[in-house]
Amino acid sequence: MIIQRKRGFIAILTVILLLTFCFSLTVGVTYLSIGESQSSLAVSNGAEALSLAEACIEDALLLSLRDENYAGGDLSYLGGTCVVAVAKNGTTWTLNVSGTKNTFTRSIEVVYEYTVGVPNTIILTSWLER
């Protein structure tokens, strides 16, 4: 009779330990999955902000090519906003663009030589993501 009780107790204890281990493993995997999904969302939002900044810098380049008095400003595209700042030093122009989408901001700086003529021309010197 005493041997029977010990076997039952050992079986129940083994089942409880296995269930505890499985539960701990499940909780750990769940936390890892949540962290990975948050990381991938941040990467995706950052890529969208970069795409927005690139679109805005290309539009700013076209606007500056058409108008030698272009001074920058705010642009709205693709569900986000961009701020374009223009700095001129003779024929060397610098465009700084910050694109913001879903609270993520990416910045690009473009330096180029601007030549007034018919037609106006630009020659890119650098394109840097900040």
MOLINQUI-V435165 format. One record per backbone hydrogen bond with DSSP energy under -1.0 kcal/mol. CO is the residue of the C=O (numbers start at 1). NH is the residue of the N-H. Records with the same first field share a line. If there is no record, write none. Layout:
# MOLINQUI-V435165
CO: NH, NH
This chain:
# MOLINQUI-V435165
1: 5
2: 6
3: 7
4: 8
5: 9
6: 10
7: 11
8: 12
9: 13
10: 14
11: 15
12: 16
13: 17
14: 18
15: 19
16: 20
17: 21
18: 22
19: 23
20: 24
21: 25
22: 26
23: 27
24: 28
25: 29
26: 30
27: 31
28: 32
29: 33
30: 34
31: 35
32: 36
33: 37
34: 38
35: 39
36: 40
37: 41
38: 42
39: 43
40: 44
41: 45
42: 46
43: 47
44: 48
45: 49
46: 50
47: 51
48: 52
49: 53
50: 54
51: 55
52: 56
53: 57
54: 58
55: 59
56: 60
57: 61
58: 62
59: 63
60: 64
61: 65
62: 66
63: 67
67: 70
73: 84
75: 82
77: 80
80: 77
81: 100
82: 75
83: 98
84: 73
85: 96
87: 94
89: 92
91: 114
92: 89
93: 112
94: 87
95: 110
96: 85
97: 108
98: 83
99: 106
100: 81
101: 104
104: 101
106: 99
107: 130
108: 97
109: 128
110: 95
111: 125, 126
112: 93
113: 123
115: 121
121: 115
123: 113
126: 111
128: 109
